[in-house]
Amino acid sequence: MKPRAKFLVGGAVILGAAGYLMASSIRTTAVYYVTPQELAGKVAADPSLVGTGVKLGARVVPGSIERDPGGREVAFRVSDGARTYPVEYRGVIPDTFTDSADVIVEGRLGTDGTFHATTLLAKCASRYENAPKYRSTPGYRPATVARSA
């Protein structure tokens, strides 16, 4: 076999192995969150999913948030409009966590139907707005920097 052919075969083997490793790692680490209705359907079809780690995306039910006096535990309900789950979370609570906030919780569904979250992510698009335009504000004066000569 010619050296060029050996080089091409070796390169193809290396690229194939790298592609296989990338594809298998993406498949095992890719996480999709489910809605409460999807989770209920999956649990009904396969009860062994209870106690398995999953990400759940939904909206906090208004008026359902109950904070522990210590401030690091919270219980609330999430819903997608069709199904509701109670959630218990212990940890740092995001500032954007409020009634009607869209949340993604990661954890396990208990046998009692309560979702025990280990991670709480709160989304709130209204908190991320453009900065105000100060030049249009009456009385605005830009800060001056003293220059040394």
Residue pairs with C-beta under 8 A, 6 or more apart in sequence:
31 55
32 55
33 54
33 55
33 56
33 57
33 104
34 42
34 54
34 55
34 56
34 57
35 56
35 57
35 58
35 80
35 82
35 83
36 56
36 58
36 78
36 79
36 80
36 82
36 83
36 84
36 85
37 80
37 82
37 83
39 49
39 54
39 56
39 83
39 85
39 109
40 83
42 49
43 49
43 50
43 109
49 109
50 108
50 109
50 110
50 111
51 108
51 109
51 110
51 111
52 108
52 109
53 106
53 107
53 108
54 106
54 107
54 108
54 109
55 104
55 105
55 106
56 78
56 85
56 87
56 104
56 105
56 106
56 107
56 115
57 102
57 103
57 104
58 78
58 79
58 80
58 85
58 102
58 103
59 78
59 79
59 80
59 100
59 101
59 102
59 103
60 76
60 77
60 78
60 97
60 98
60 99
60 100
60 101
60 102
60 103
61 76
61 77
61 78
61 79
61 84
61 99
62 99
62 100
63 99
64 76
64 77
64 99
65 74
65 75
65 76
65 97
65 98
65 99
66 74
66 75
66 76
67 73
67 74
67 93
68 74
71 93
72 90
72 91
72 92
72 93
73 88
73 89
73 90
74 88
74 89
74 93
74 97
74 120
75 86
75 87
75 88
75 89
76 86
76 87
76 89
77 84
77 85
77 86
77 87
78 84
78 85
78 87
78 103
78 105
78 115
79 85
85 109
85 113
85 114
85 115
86 113
86 114
86 115
87 105
87 107
87 114
87 115
87 116
87 117
88 114
88 115
88 116
88 117
89 105
89 107
89 117
89 118
89 120
91 118
91 119
91 120
93 120
94 120
94 121
94 122
96 122
96 123
96 124
96 127
97 103
97 120
97 122
98 122
98 124
101 122
101 123
101 124
102 122
102 123
102 124
103 120
103 121
103 122
103 123
104 119
104 120
104 121
104 123
105 115
105 117
105 119
105 120
105 121
106 117
106 118
106 119
106 121
107 115
107 116
107 117
107 118
107 119
108 115
108 116
108 118
109 115
109 116
110 116
134 140
